[in-house]
């Protein structure tokens, strides 16, 4: 029998249709306005805290659609955005310092679909969904860090040139240098004029200098800090796996970040707003910690605290910093404890190798530095509170020399190790950033554009359906079923891939509808031609599909090459269009050839006595 599929092939096509329908279904349920809470430290939220949050929302009189507490995170769904915004303000005040509160659009997918791993595809910011952040770069911190670098470089230059000095310290008026005598003053002047000509040098007293950063350099430092922060934020967003993000400069000190389709906005806030780095310092074992606690810190050392609050006295000289880390990955050490495996650049490896070789048997500490910014309510007004957190996460004895690759332990959990590795791998922010505006955004192109996009898809689909039925009758109706199947498959694949649909992506769907039915036009015309040549009905169907296949394949392959090139070289909206087009071409080949052939076989194939084809 020419026009007959084996049972297994029929079952396979039906299974694909069933699975495609299931994974496309979540897209019809939409999203719920929600508020998400996650711990602001390494310890997950507890059930008691979840009960406290639930009671607060209930006492405030908000109508809650659902309340979920899983994996140490709280997700509260509301019926409208008004109650979502008000409850977020309430919880920010109540949970200040305990949890990060973020607005969210949570998928309203039924539980049975979520249990199957079925989630809706993301929608771009030009449709609906995603988050918008406006970040303010702390330029004062950038300038302070620049002064600190210059101060350390001057000290190092003096030591290398064997110039004696009493002090090199950063003060309100600039970097002040005090020298012991005239000979040192002359030697210091030579070093400063040779290596630090970019700074303004002023003699502020006998054997004293004050160095200031010129205005032109200050502008360059601010510009560089902003540029480095944008690069670092892009790296962090890439780690989140966001499709088509927008990260761009706004003004002299602000950065706009738009993350289309992001659901876990709390995670996004943590990664974007956190400035985290590491410093490696030697432990000061020569002086008494208790004496330092009493206010007598030895020169060249500084008092820190570990994670448990115990005091640790460390040398002020930093061995290497996070800037010299080229790669970081999380994992477990030989004892099964969370660890971060670190790789240094050439300069850092040289410093670490020299230091560890000279200090075998001595303890070395790892200092974790994090800048946090949160909104607190003080006297009824929202106030931004900035805090620099420094803690010793690990103290270990140097057993042998090492340089380029080593590991850092002392972390509380694998999740903390993963987060630290991500932040170090993406790079440290040049200056802390503060989220001054956050919102879950709707369509940036306007609801009218969305309606017109949906209208174009619907109108295009219906016109194609009408044409195919009128022109090809029963075979046109079969092609329309395949066309509907094609759109369902396209949406389900994008949902499984968690791709982001944008307005250009909707244009790709319209184009896919036209291209999908084009294959059936070729098949139907070929069948008509064979009938005119006098072949039997069954033979015309068989030969029509066989001979049309080469033309269909050639047409779709050339389209596929263009789509792949667009995806490879395009950016932003072009990439979204190319992704939809690529998936649409592949699904079209399956539905237009295999899907329609199965239906034609059901109605006309096998042993059926067919007197006339409705084509």
Secondary structure as UniProt FT lines:
FT   HELIX           7..25
FT   HELIX           26..28
FT   STRAND          31..39
FT   HELIX           47..59
FT   TURN            60..61
FT   STRAND          64..70
FT   TURN            71..72
FT   STRAND          73..78
FT   HELIX           81..94
FT   TURN            95..98
FT   STRAND          99..107
FT   HELIX           111..115
FT   TURN            116..117
FT   STRAND          122..123
FT   TURN            125..127
FT   STRAND          131..137
FT   HELIX           139..160
FT   TURN            161..162
FT   STRAND          167..171
FT   TURN            172..173
FT   STRAND          174..178
FT   HELIX           182..195
FT   TURN            197..198
FT   STRAND          199..205
FT   TURN            206..207
FT   STRAND          208..213
FT   HELIX           215..240
FT   STRAND          246..250
FT   TURN            251..253
FT   STRAND          254..259
FT   TURN            260..261
FT   HELIX           265..273
FT   STRAND          275..283
FT   HELIX           289..293
FT   TURN            294..295
FT   TURN            299..300
FT   STRAND          301..306
FT   TURN            307..308
FT   STRAND          311..321
FT   HELIX           322..324
FT   STRAND          325..332
FT   TURN            334..335
FT   STRAND          338..344
FT   HELIX           346..358
FT   TURN            360..361
FT   STRAND          363..378
FT   TURN            379..380
FT   STRAND          381..397
FT   STRAND          405..408
FT   HELIX           414..426
FT   STRAND          433..440
FT   HELIX           447..496
FT   TURN            497..498
FT   STRAND          500..501
FT   HELIX           503..532
FT   TURN            533..534
FT   HELIX           537..569
FT   HELIX           573..589
FT   HELIX           590..595
FT   HELIX           596..604
FT   TURN            606..607
//
